[in-house]
Amino acid sequence: MGTRERADGATESSELPDPDPAGRRPRSVPKLLGLTVLGALLPGLGLIVGGRRRIGAVVLTLTLGLIGLGVYVGLTRREEVLAAAVVPSRLLMTSVVIGTLAILWMVVVVTSHRSLRPATGGASGRAAGALLVGVLCFAIAAPAAVGVQSVLAQRDLVQDVFVAQGEGKSATRPTVIDTKDPWEDKPRLNLLLLGGDDAPSRPGVRTDTVIVASIDTATGNTALVSMPRQLTFMPFPKDSPLHRLYPNGYGQEGLSLEGRLEWMLSAMYQNIPAAHPGILGPSDNEGADVLKQSVGEAIGLKLDYYVQVNLKGFAELVDALGGITVNVNERVAMGGVSSSHIPPDEWIEPGPNQHLDGRHALWFARGRYGADDDQRQIRQRCAIKGIVDAADPRTLATKYKAIARAGQQLLRTDIPQELLPALVELALRVKSGTVSNVTLDAAKLRLKYLHPDYDALRDTVEAALEQPTPPATTAPATTAPATPKSAPRPAPNPTATATAKPPGPTQDLADACAYHPTGNRPN
């Protein structure tokens, strides 16, 4: 190459600029773009190839170290990671770490591309490189932003729903918690699950769903005790101030069936705090504290905490999960008023493995028309099982922001924040354990009478919790055909009826919620 004289008398080199200071052949645009992508996938590699070997080696080493640490923690510390996901301070730190790593990653991508691109053969090559770098940075920033939002949504959920032990007011929850090992001297954790129905047509909140979940803290096996909502003369512990007011239980003699409605279990949540505010002491939820004492006394268990579900938010949670899958064994009404003989406009028809959205799942759990309380309680337990089954890791990871938002509108509880890490570990055992239903013989226990036999009820629950958990024996529901909408009610089998055995003390929900249509088709 030589020089040439310009018109102004100056000399100009006819040499092209050396595309690589080290004397290497210039890289083609496709090769440059490929190395940029490779450097983004494995941060540090692009810097090494671009000649910045020392800093590239440091970045690559840190990258491989972080990947190795992540794999190690994911394989060996999974429970600890999940436990940290319910600690607000750690969640805030996690969001900062995610944002910082994303920014550093984008800086490495840009720097690597500039190191690889001393010259690109022209403006079009530079434009292609800039466009690729922009796309790569967006591919890093977008999921990082979603991750930060999900982490902060989880933090908001924990802070809004769960109150610290020293901040919340409760007259019934345990006052001392061993956060290191809260289950050391506690073989069972007893939770009161409440479903509050505060529809606009009904004054106040009626707890039409009252279920006790007794969890074996060693195995995660869970027994569910469903309390009929029409129970009257519910007892209280002798050391409770409410026992002095209602020594024979919450009820009143000589009332009509309609008059008893305000003395039933479903009315206690609202009526007792309204009649005797503050009687149990400071409380963030007096109705729940009343029911914890009374239901615990009725079944002979000390209830530790409550979880209250607002049924209006139940549909939102199910939608956030993408729906639930249940077996529908009888026709379920969506509306209607039995007492006024007003039929519903819609029905959920029988069929196996039906995928229900939030609206249909809510009616599946609460539909009353043409059904008794026993049928509703079974459906409610199956809806709970459907939610547990739907909350798999993939769903939680992809839809968590919507789930957390629904949870804020759905839940109230007196479970303290300090207990959440241990509860997460216990929840993993519950998911891998067996959920069973404690069978209550309504006739033997006189549950539909004015004075139920609560002594016999306590004995039944005690015997059920002492029994080993029964294995599931029902065949998968996918093998059972759906009952046609026009199918008549099947006639009972005399032989089967004669030889049928009474239900055991517990029944696995896999069996109770399997597809075995009853032919019950109210209209």
Secondary structure by P-SEA (a helix, b strand, c coil): cccccccccbbbbcccccccccccccccaaaaaaaaaaaaaccaaaaaaacccaaaaaaaaaaaaaaaaaaaaaaccaaaaaaacccaaaaaaaaaaaaaaaaaaaaaaaaaaaaaccccccaaaaaaaaaaaaaaaaaaaaaaaaaaaaaaaaaaaaaacccccccccccccccccccccccccccbbbbbbbbbbbccccccccccbbbbbbbcccccbbbbbbbccccccccccccccccccccccccccccccccccccccccccccccccccccccccccaaaaaaaaaaaaaacccccbbbbbcccaaaaaaaaacbbbbbbcccccccccccccccccccccccccccccaaaaaaaacccccccaaaaaaaaaaaaaaaaaaccaaaaaacaaaaaaaaaacccccccccaaaaaaaaaaaaaabbbbbbccccccccccccccaaaaaaaaaaaaaacccccccccccccccccccccccccccaaaaaacccccccccccccccccccccccc
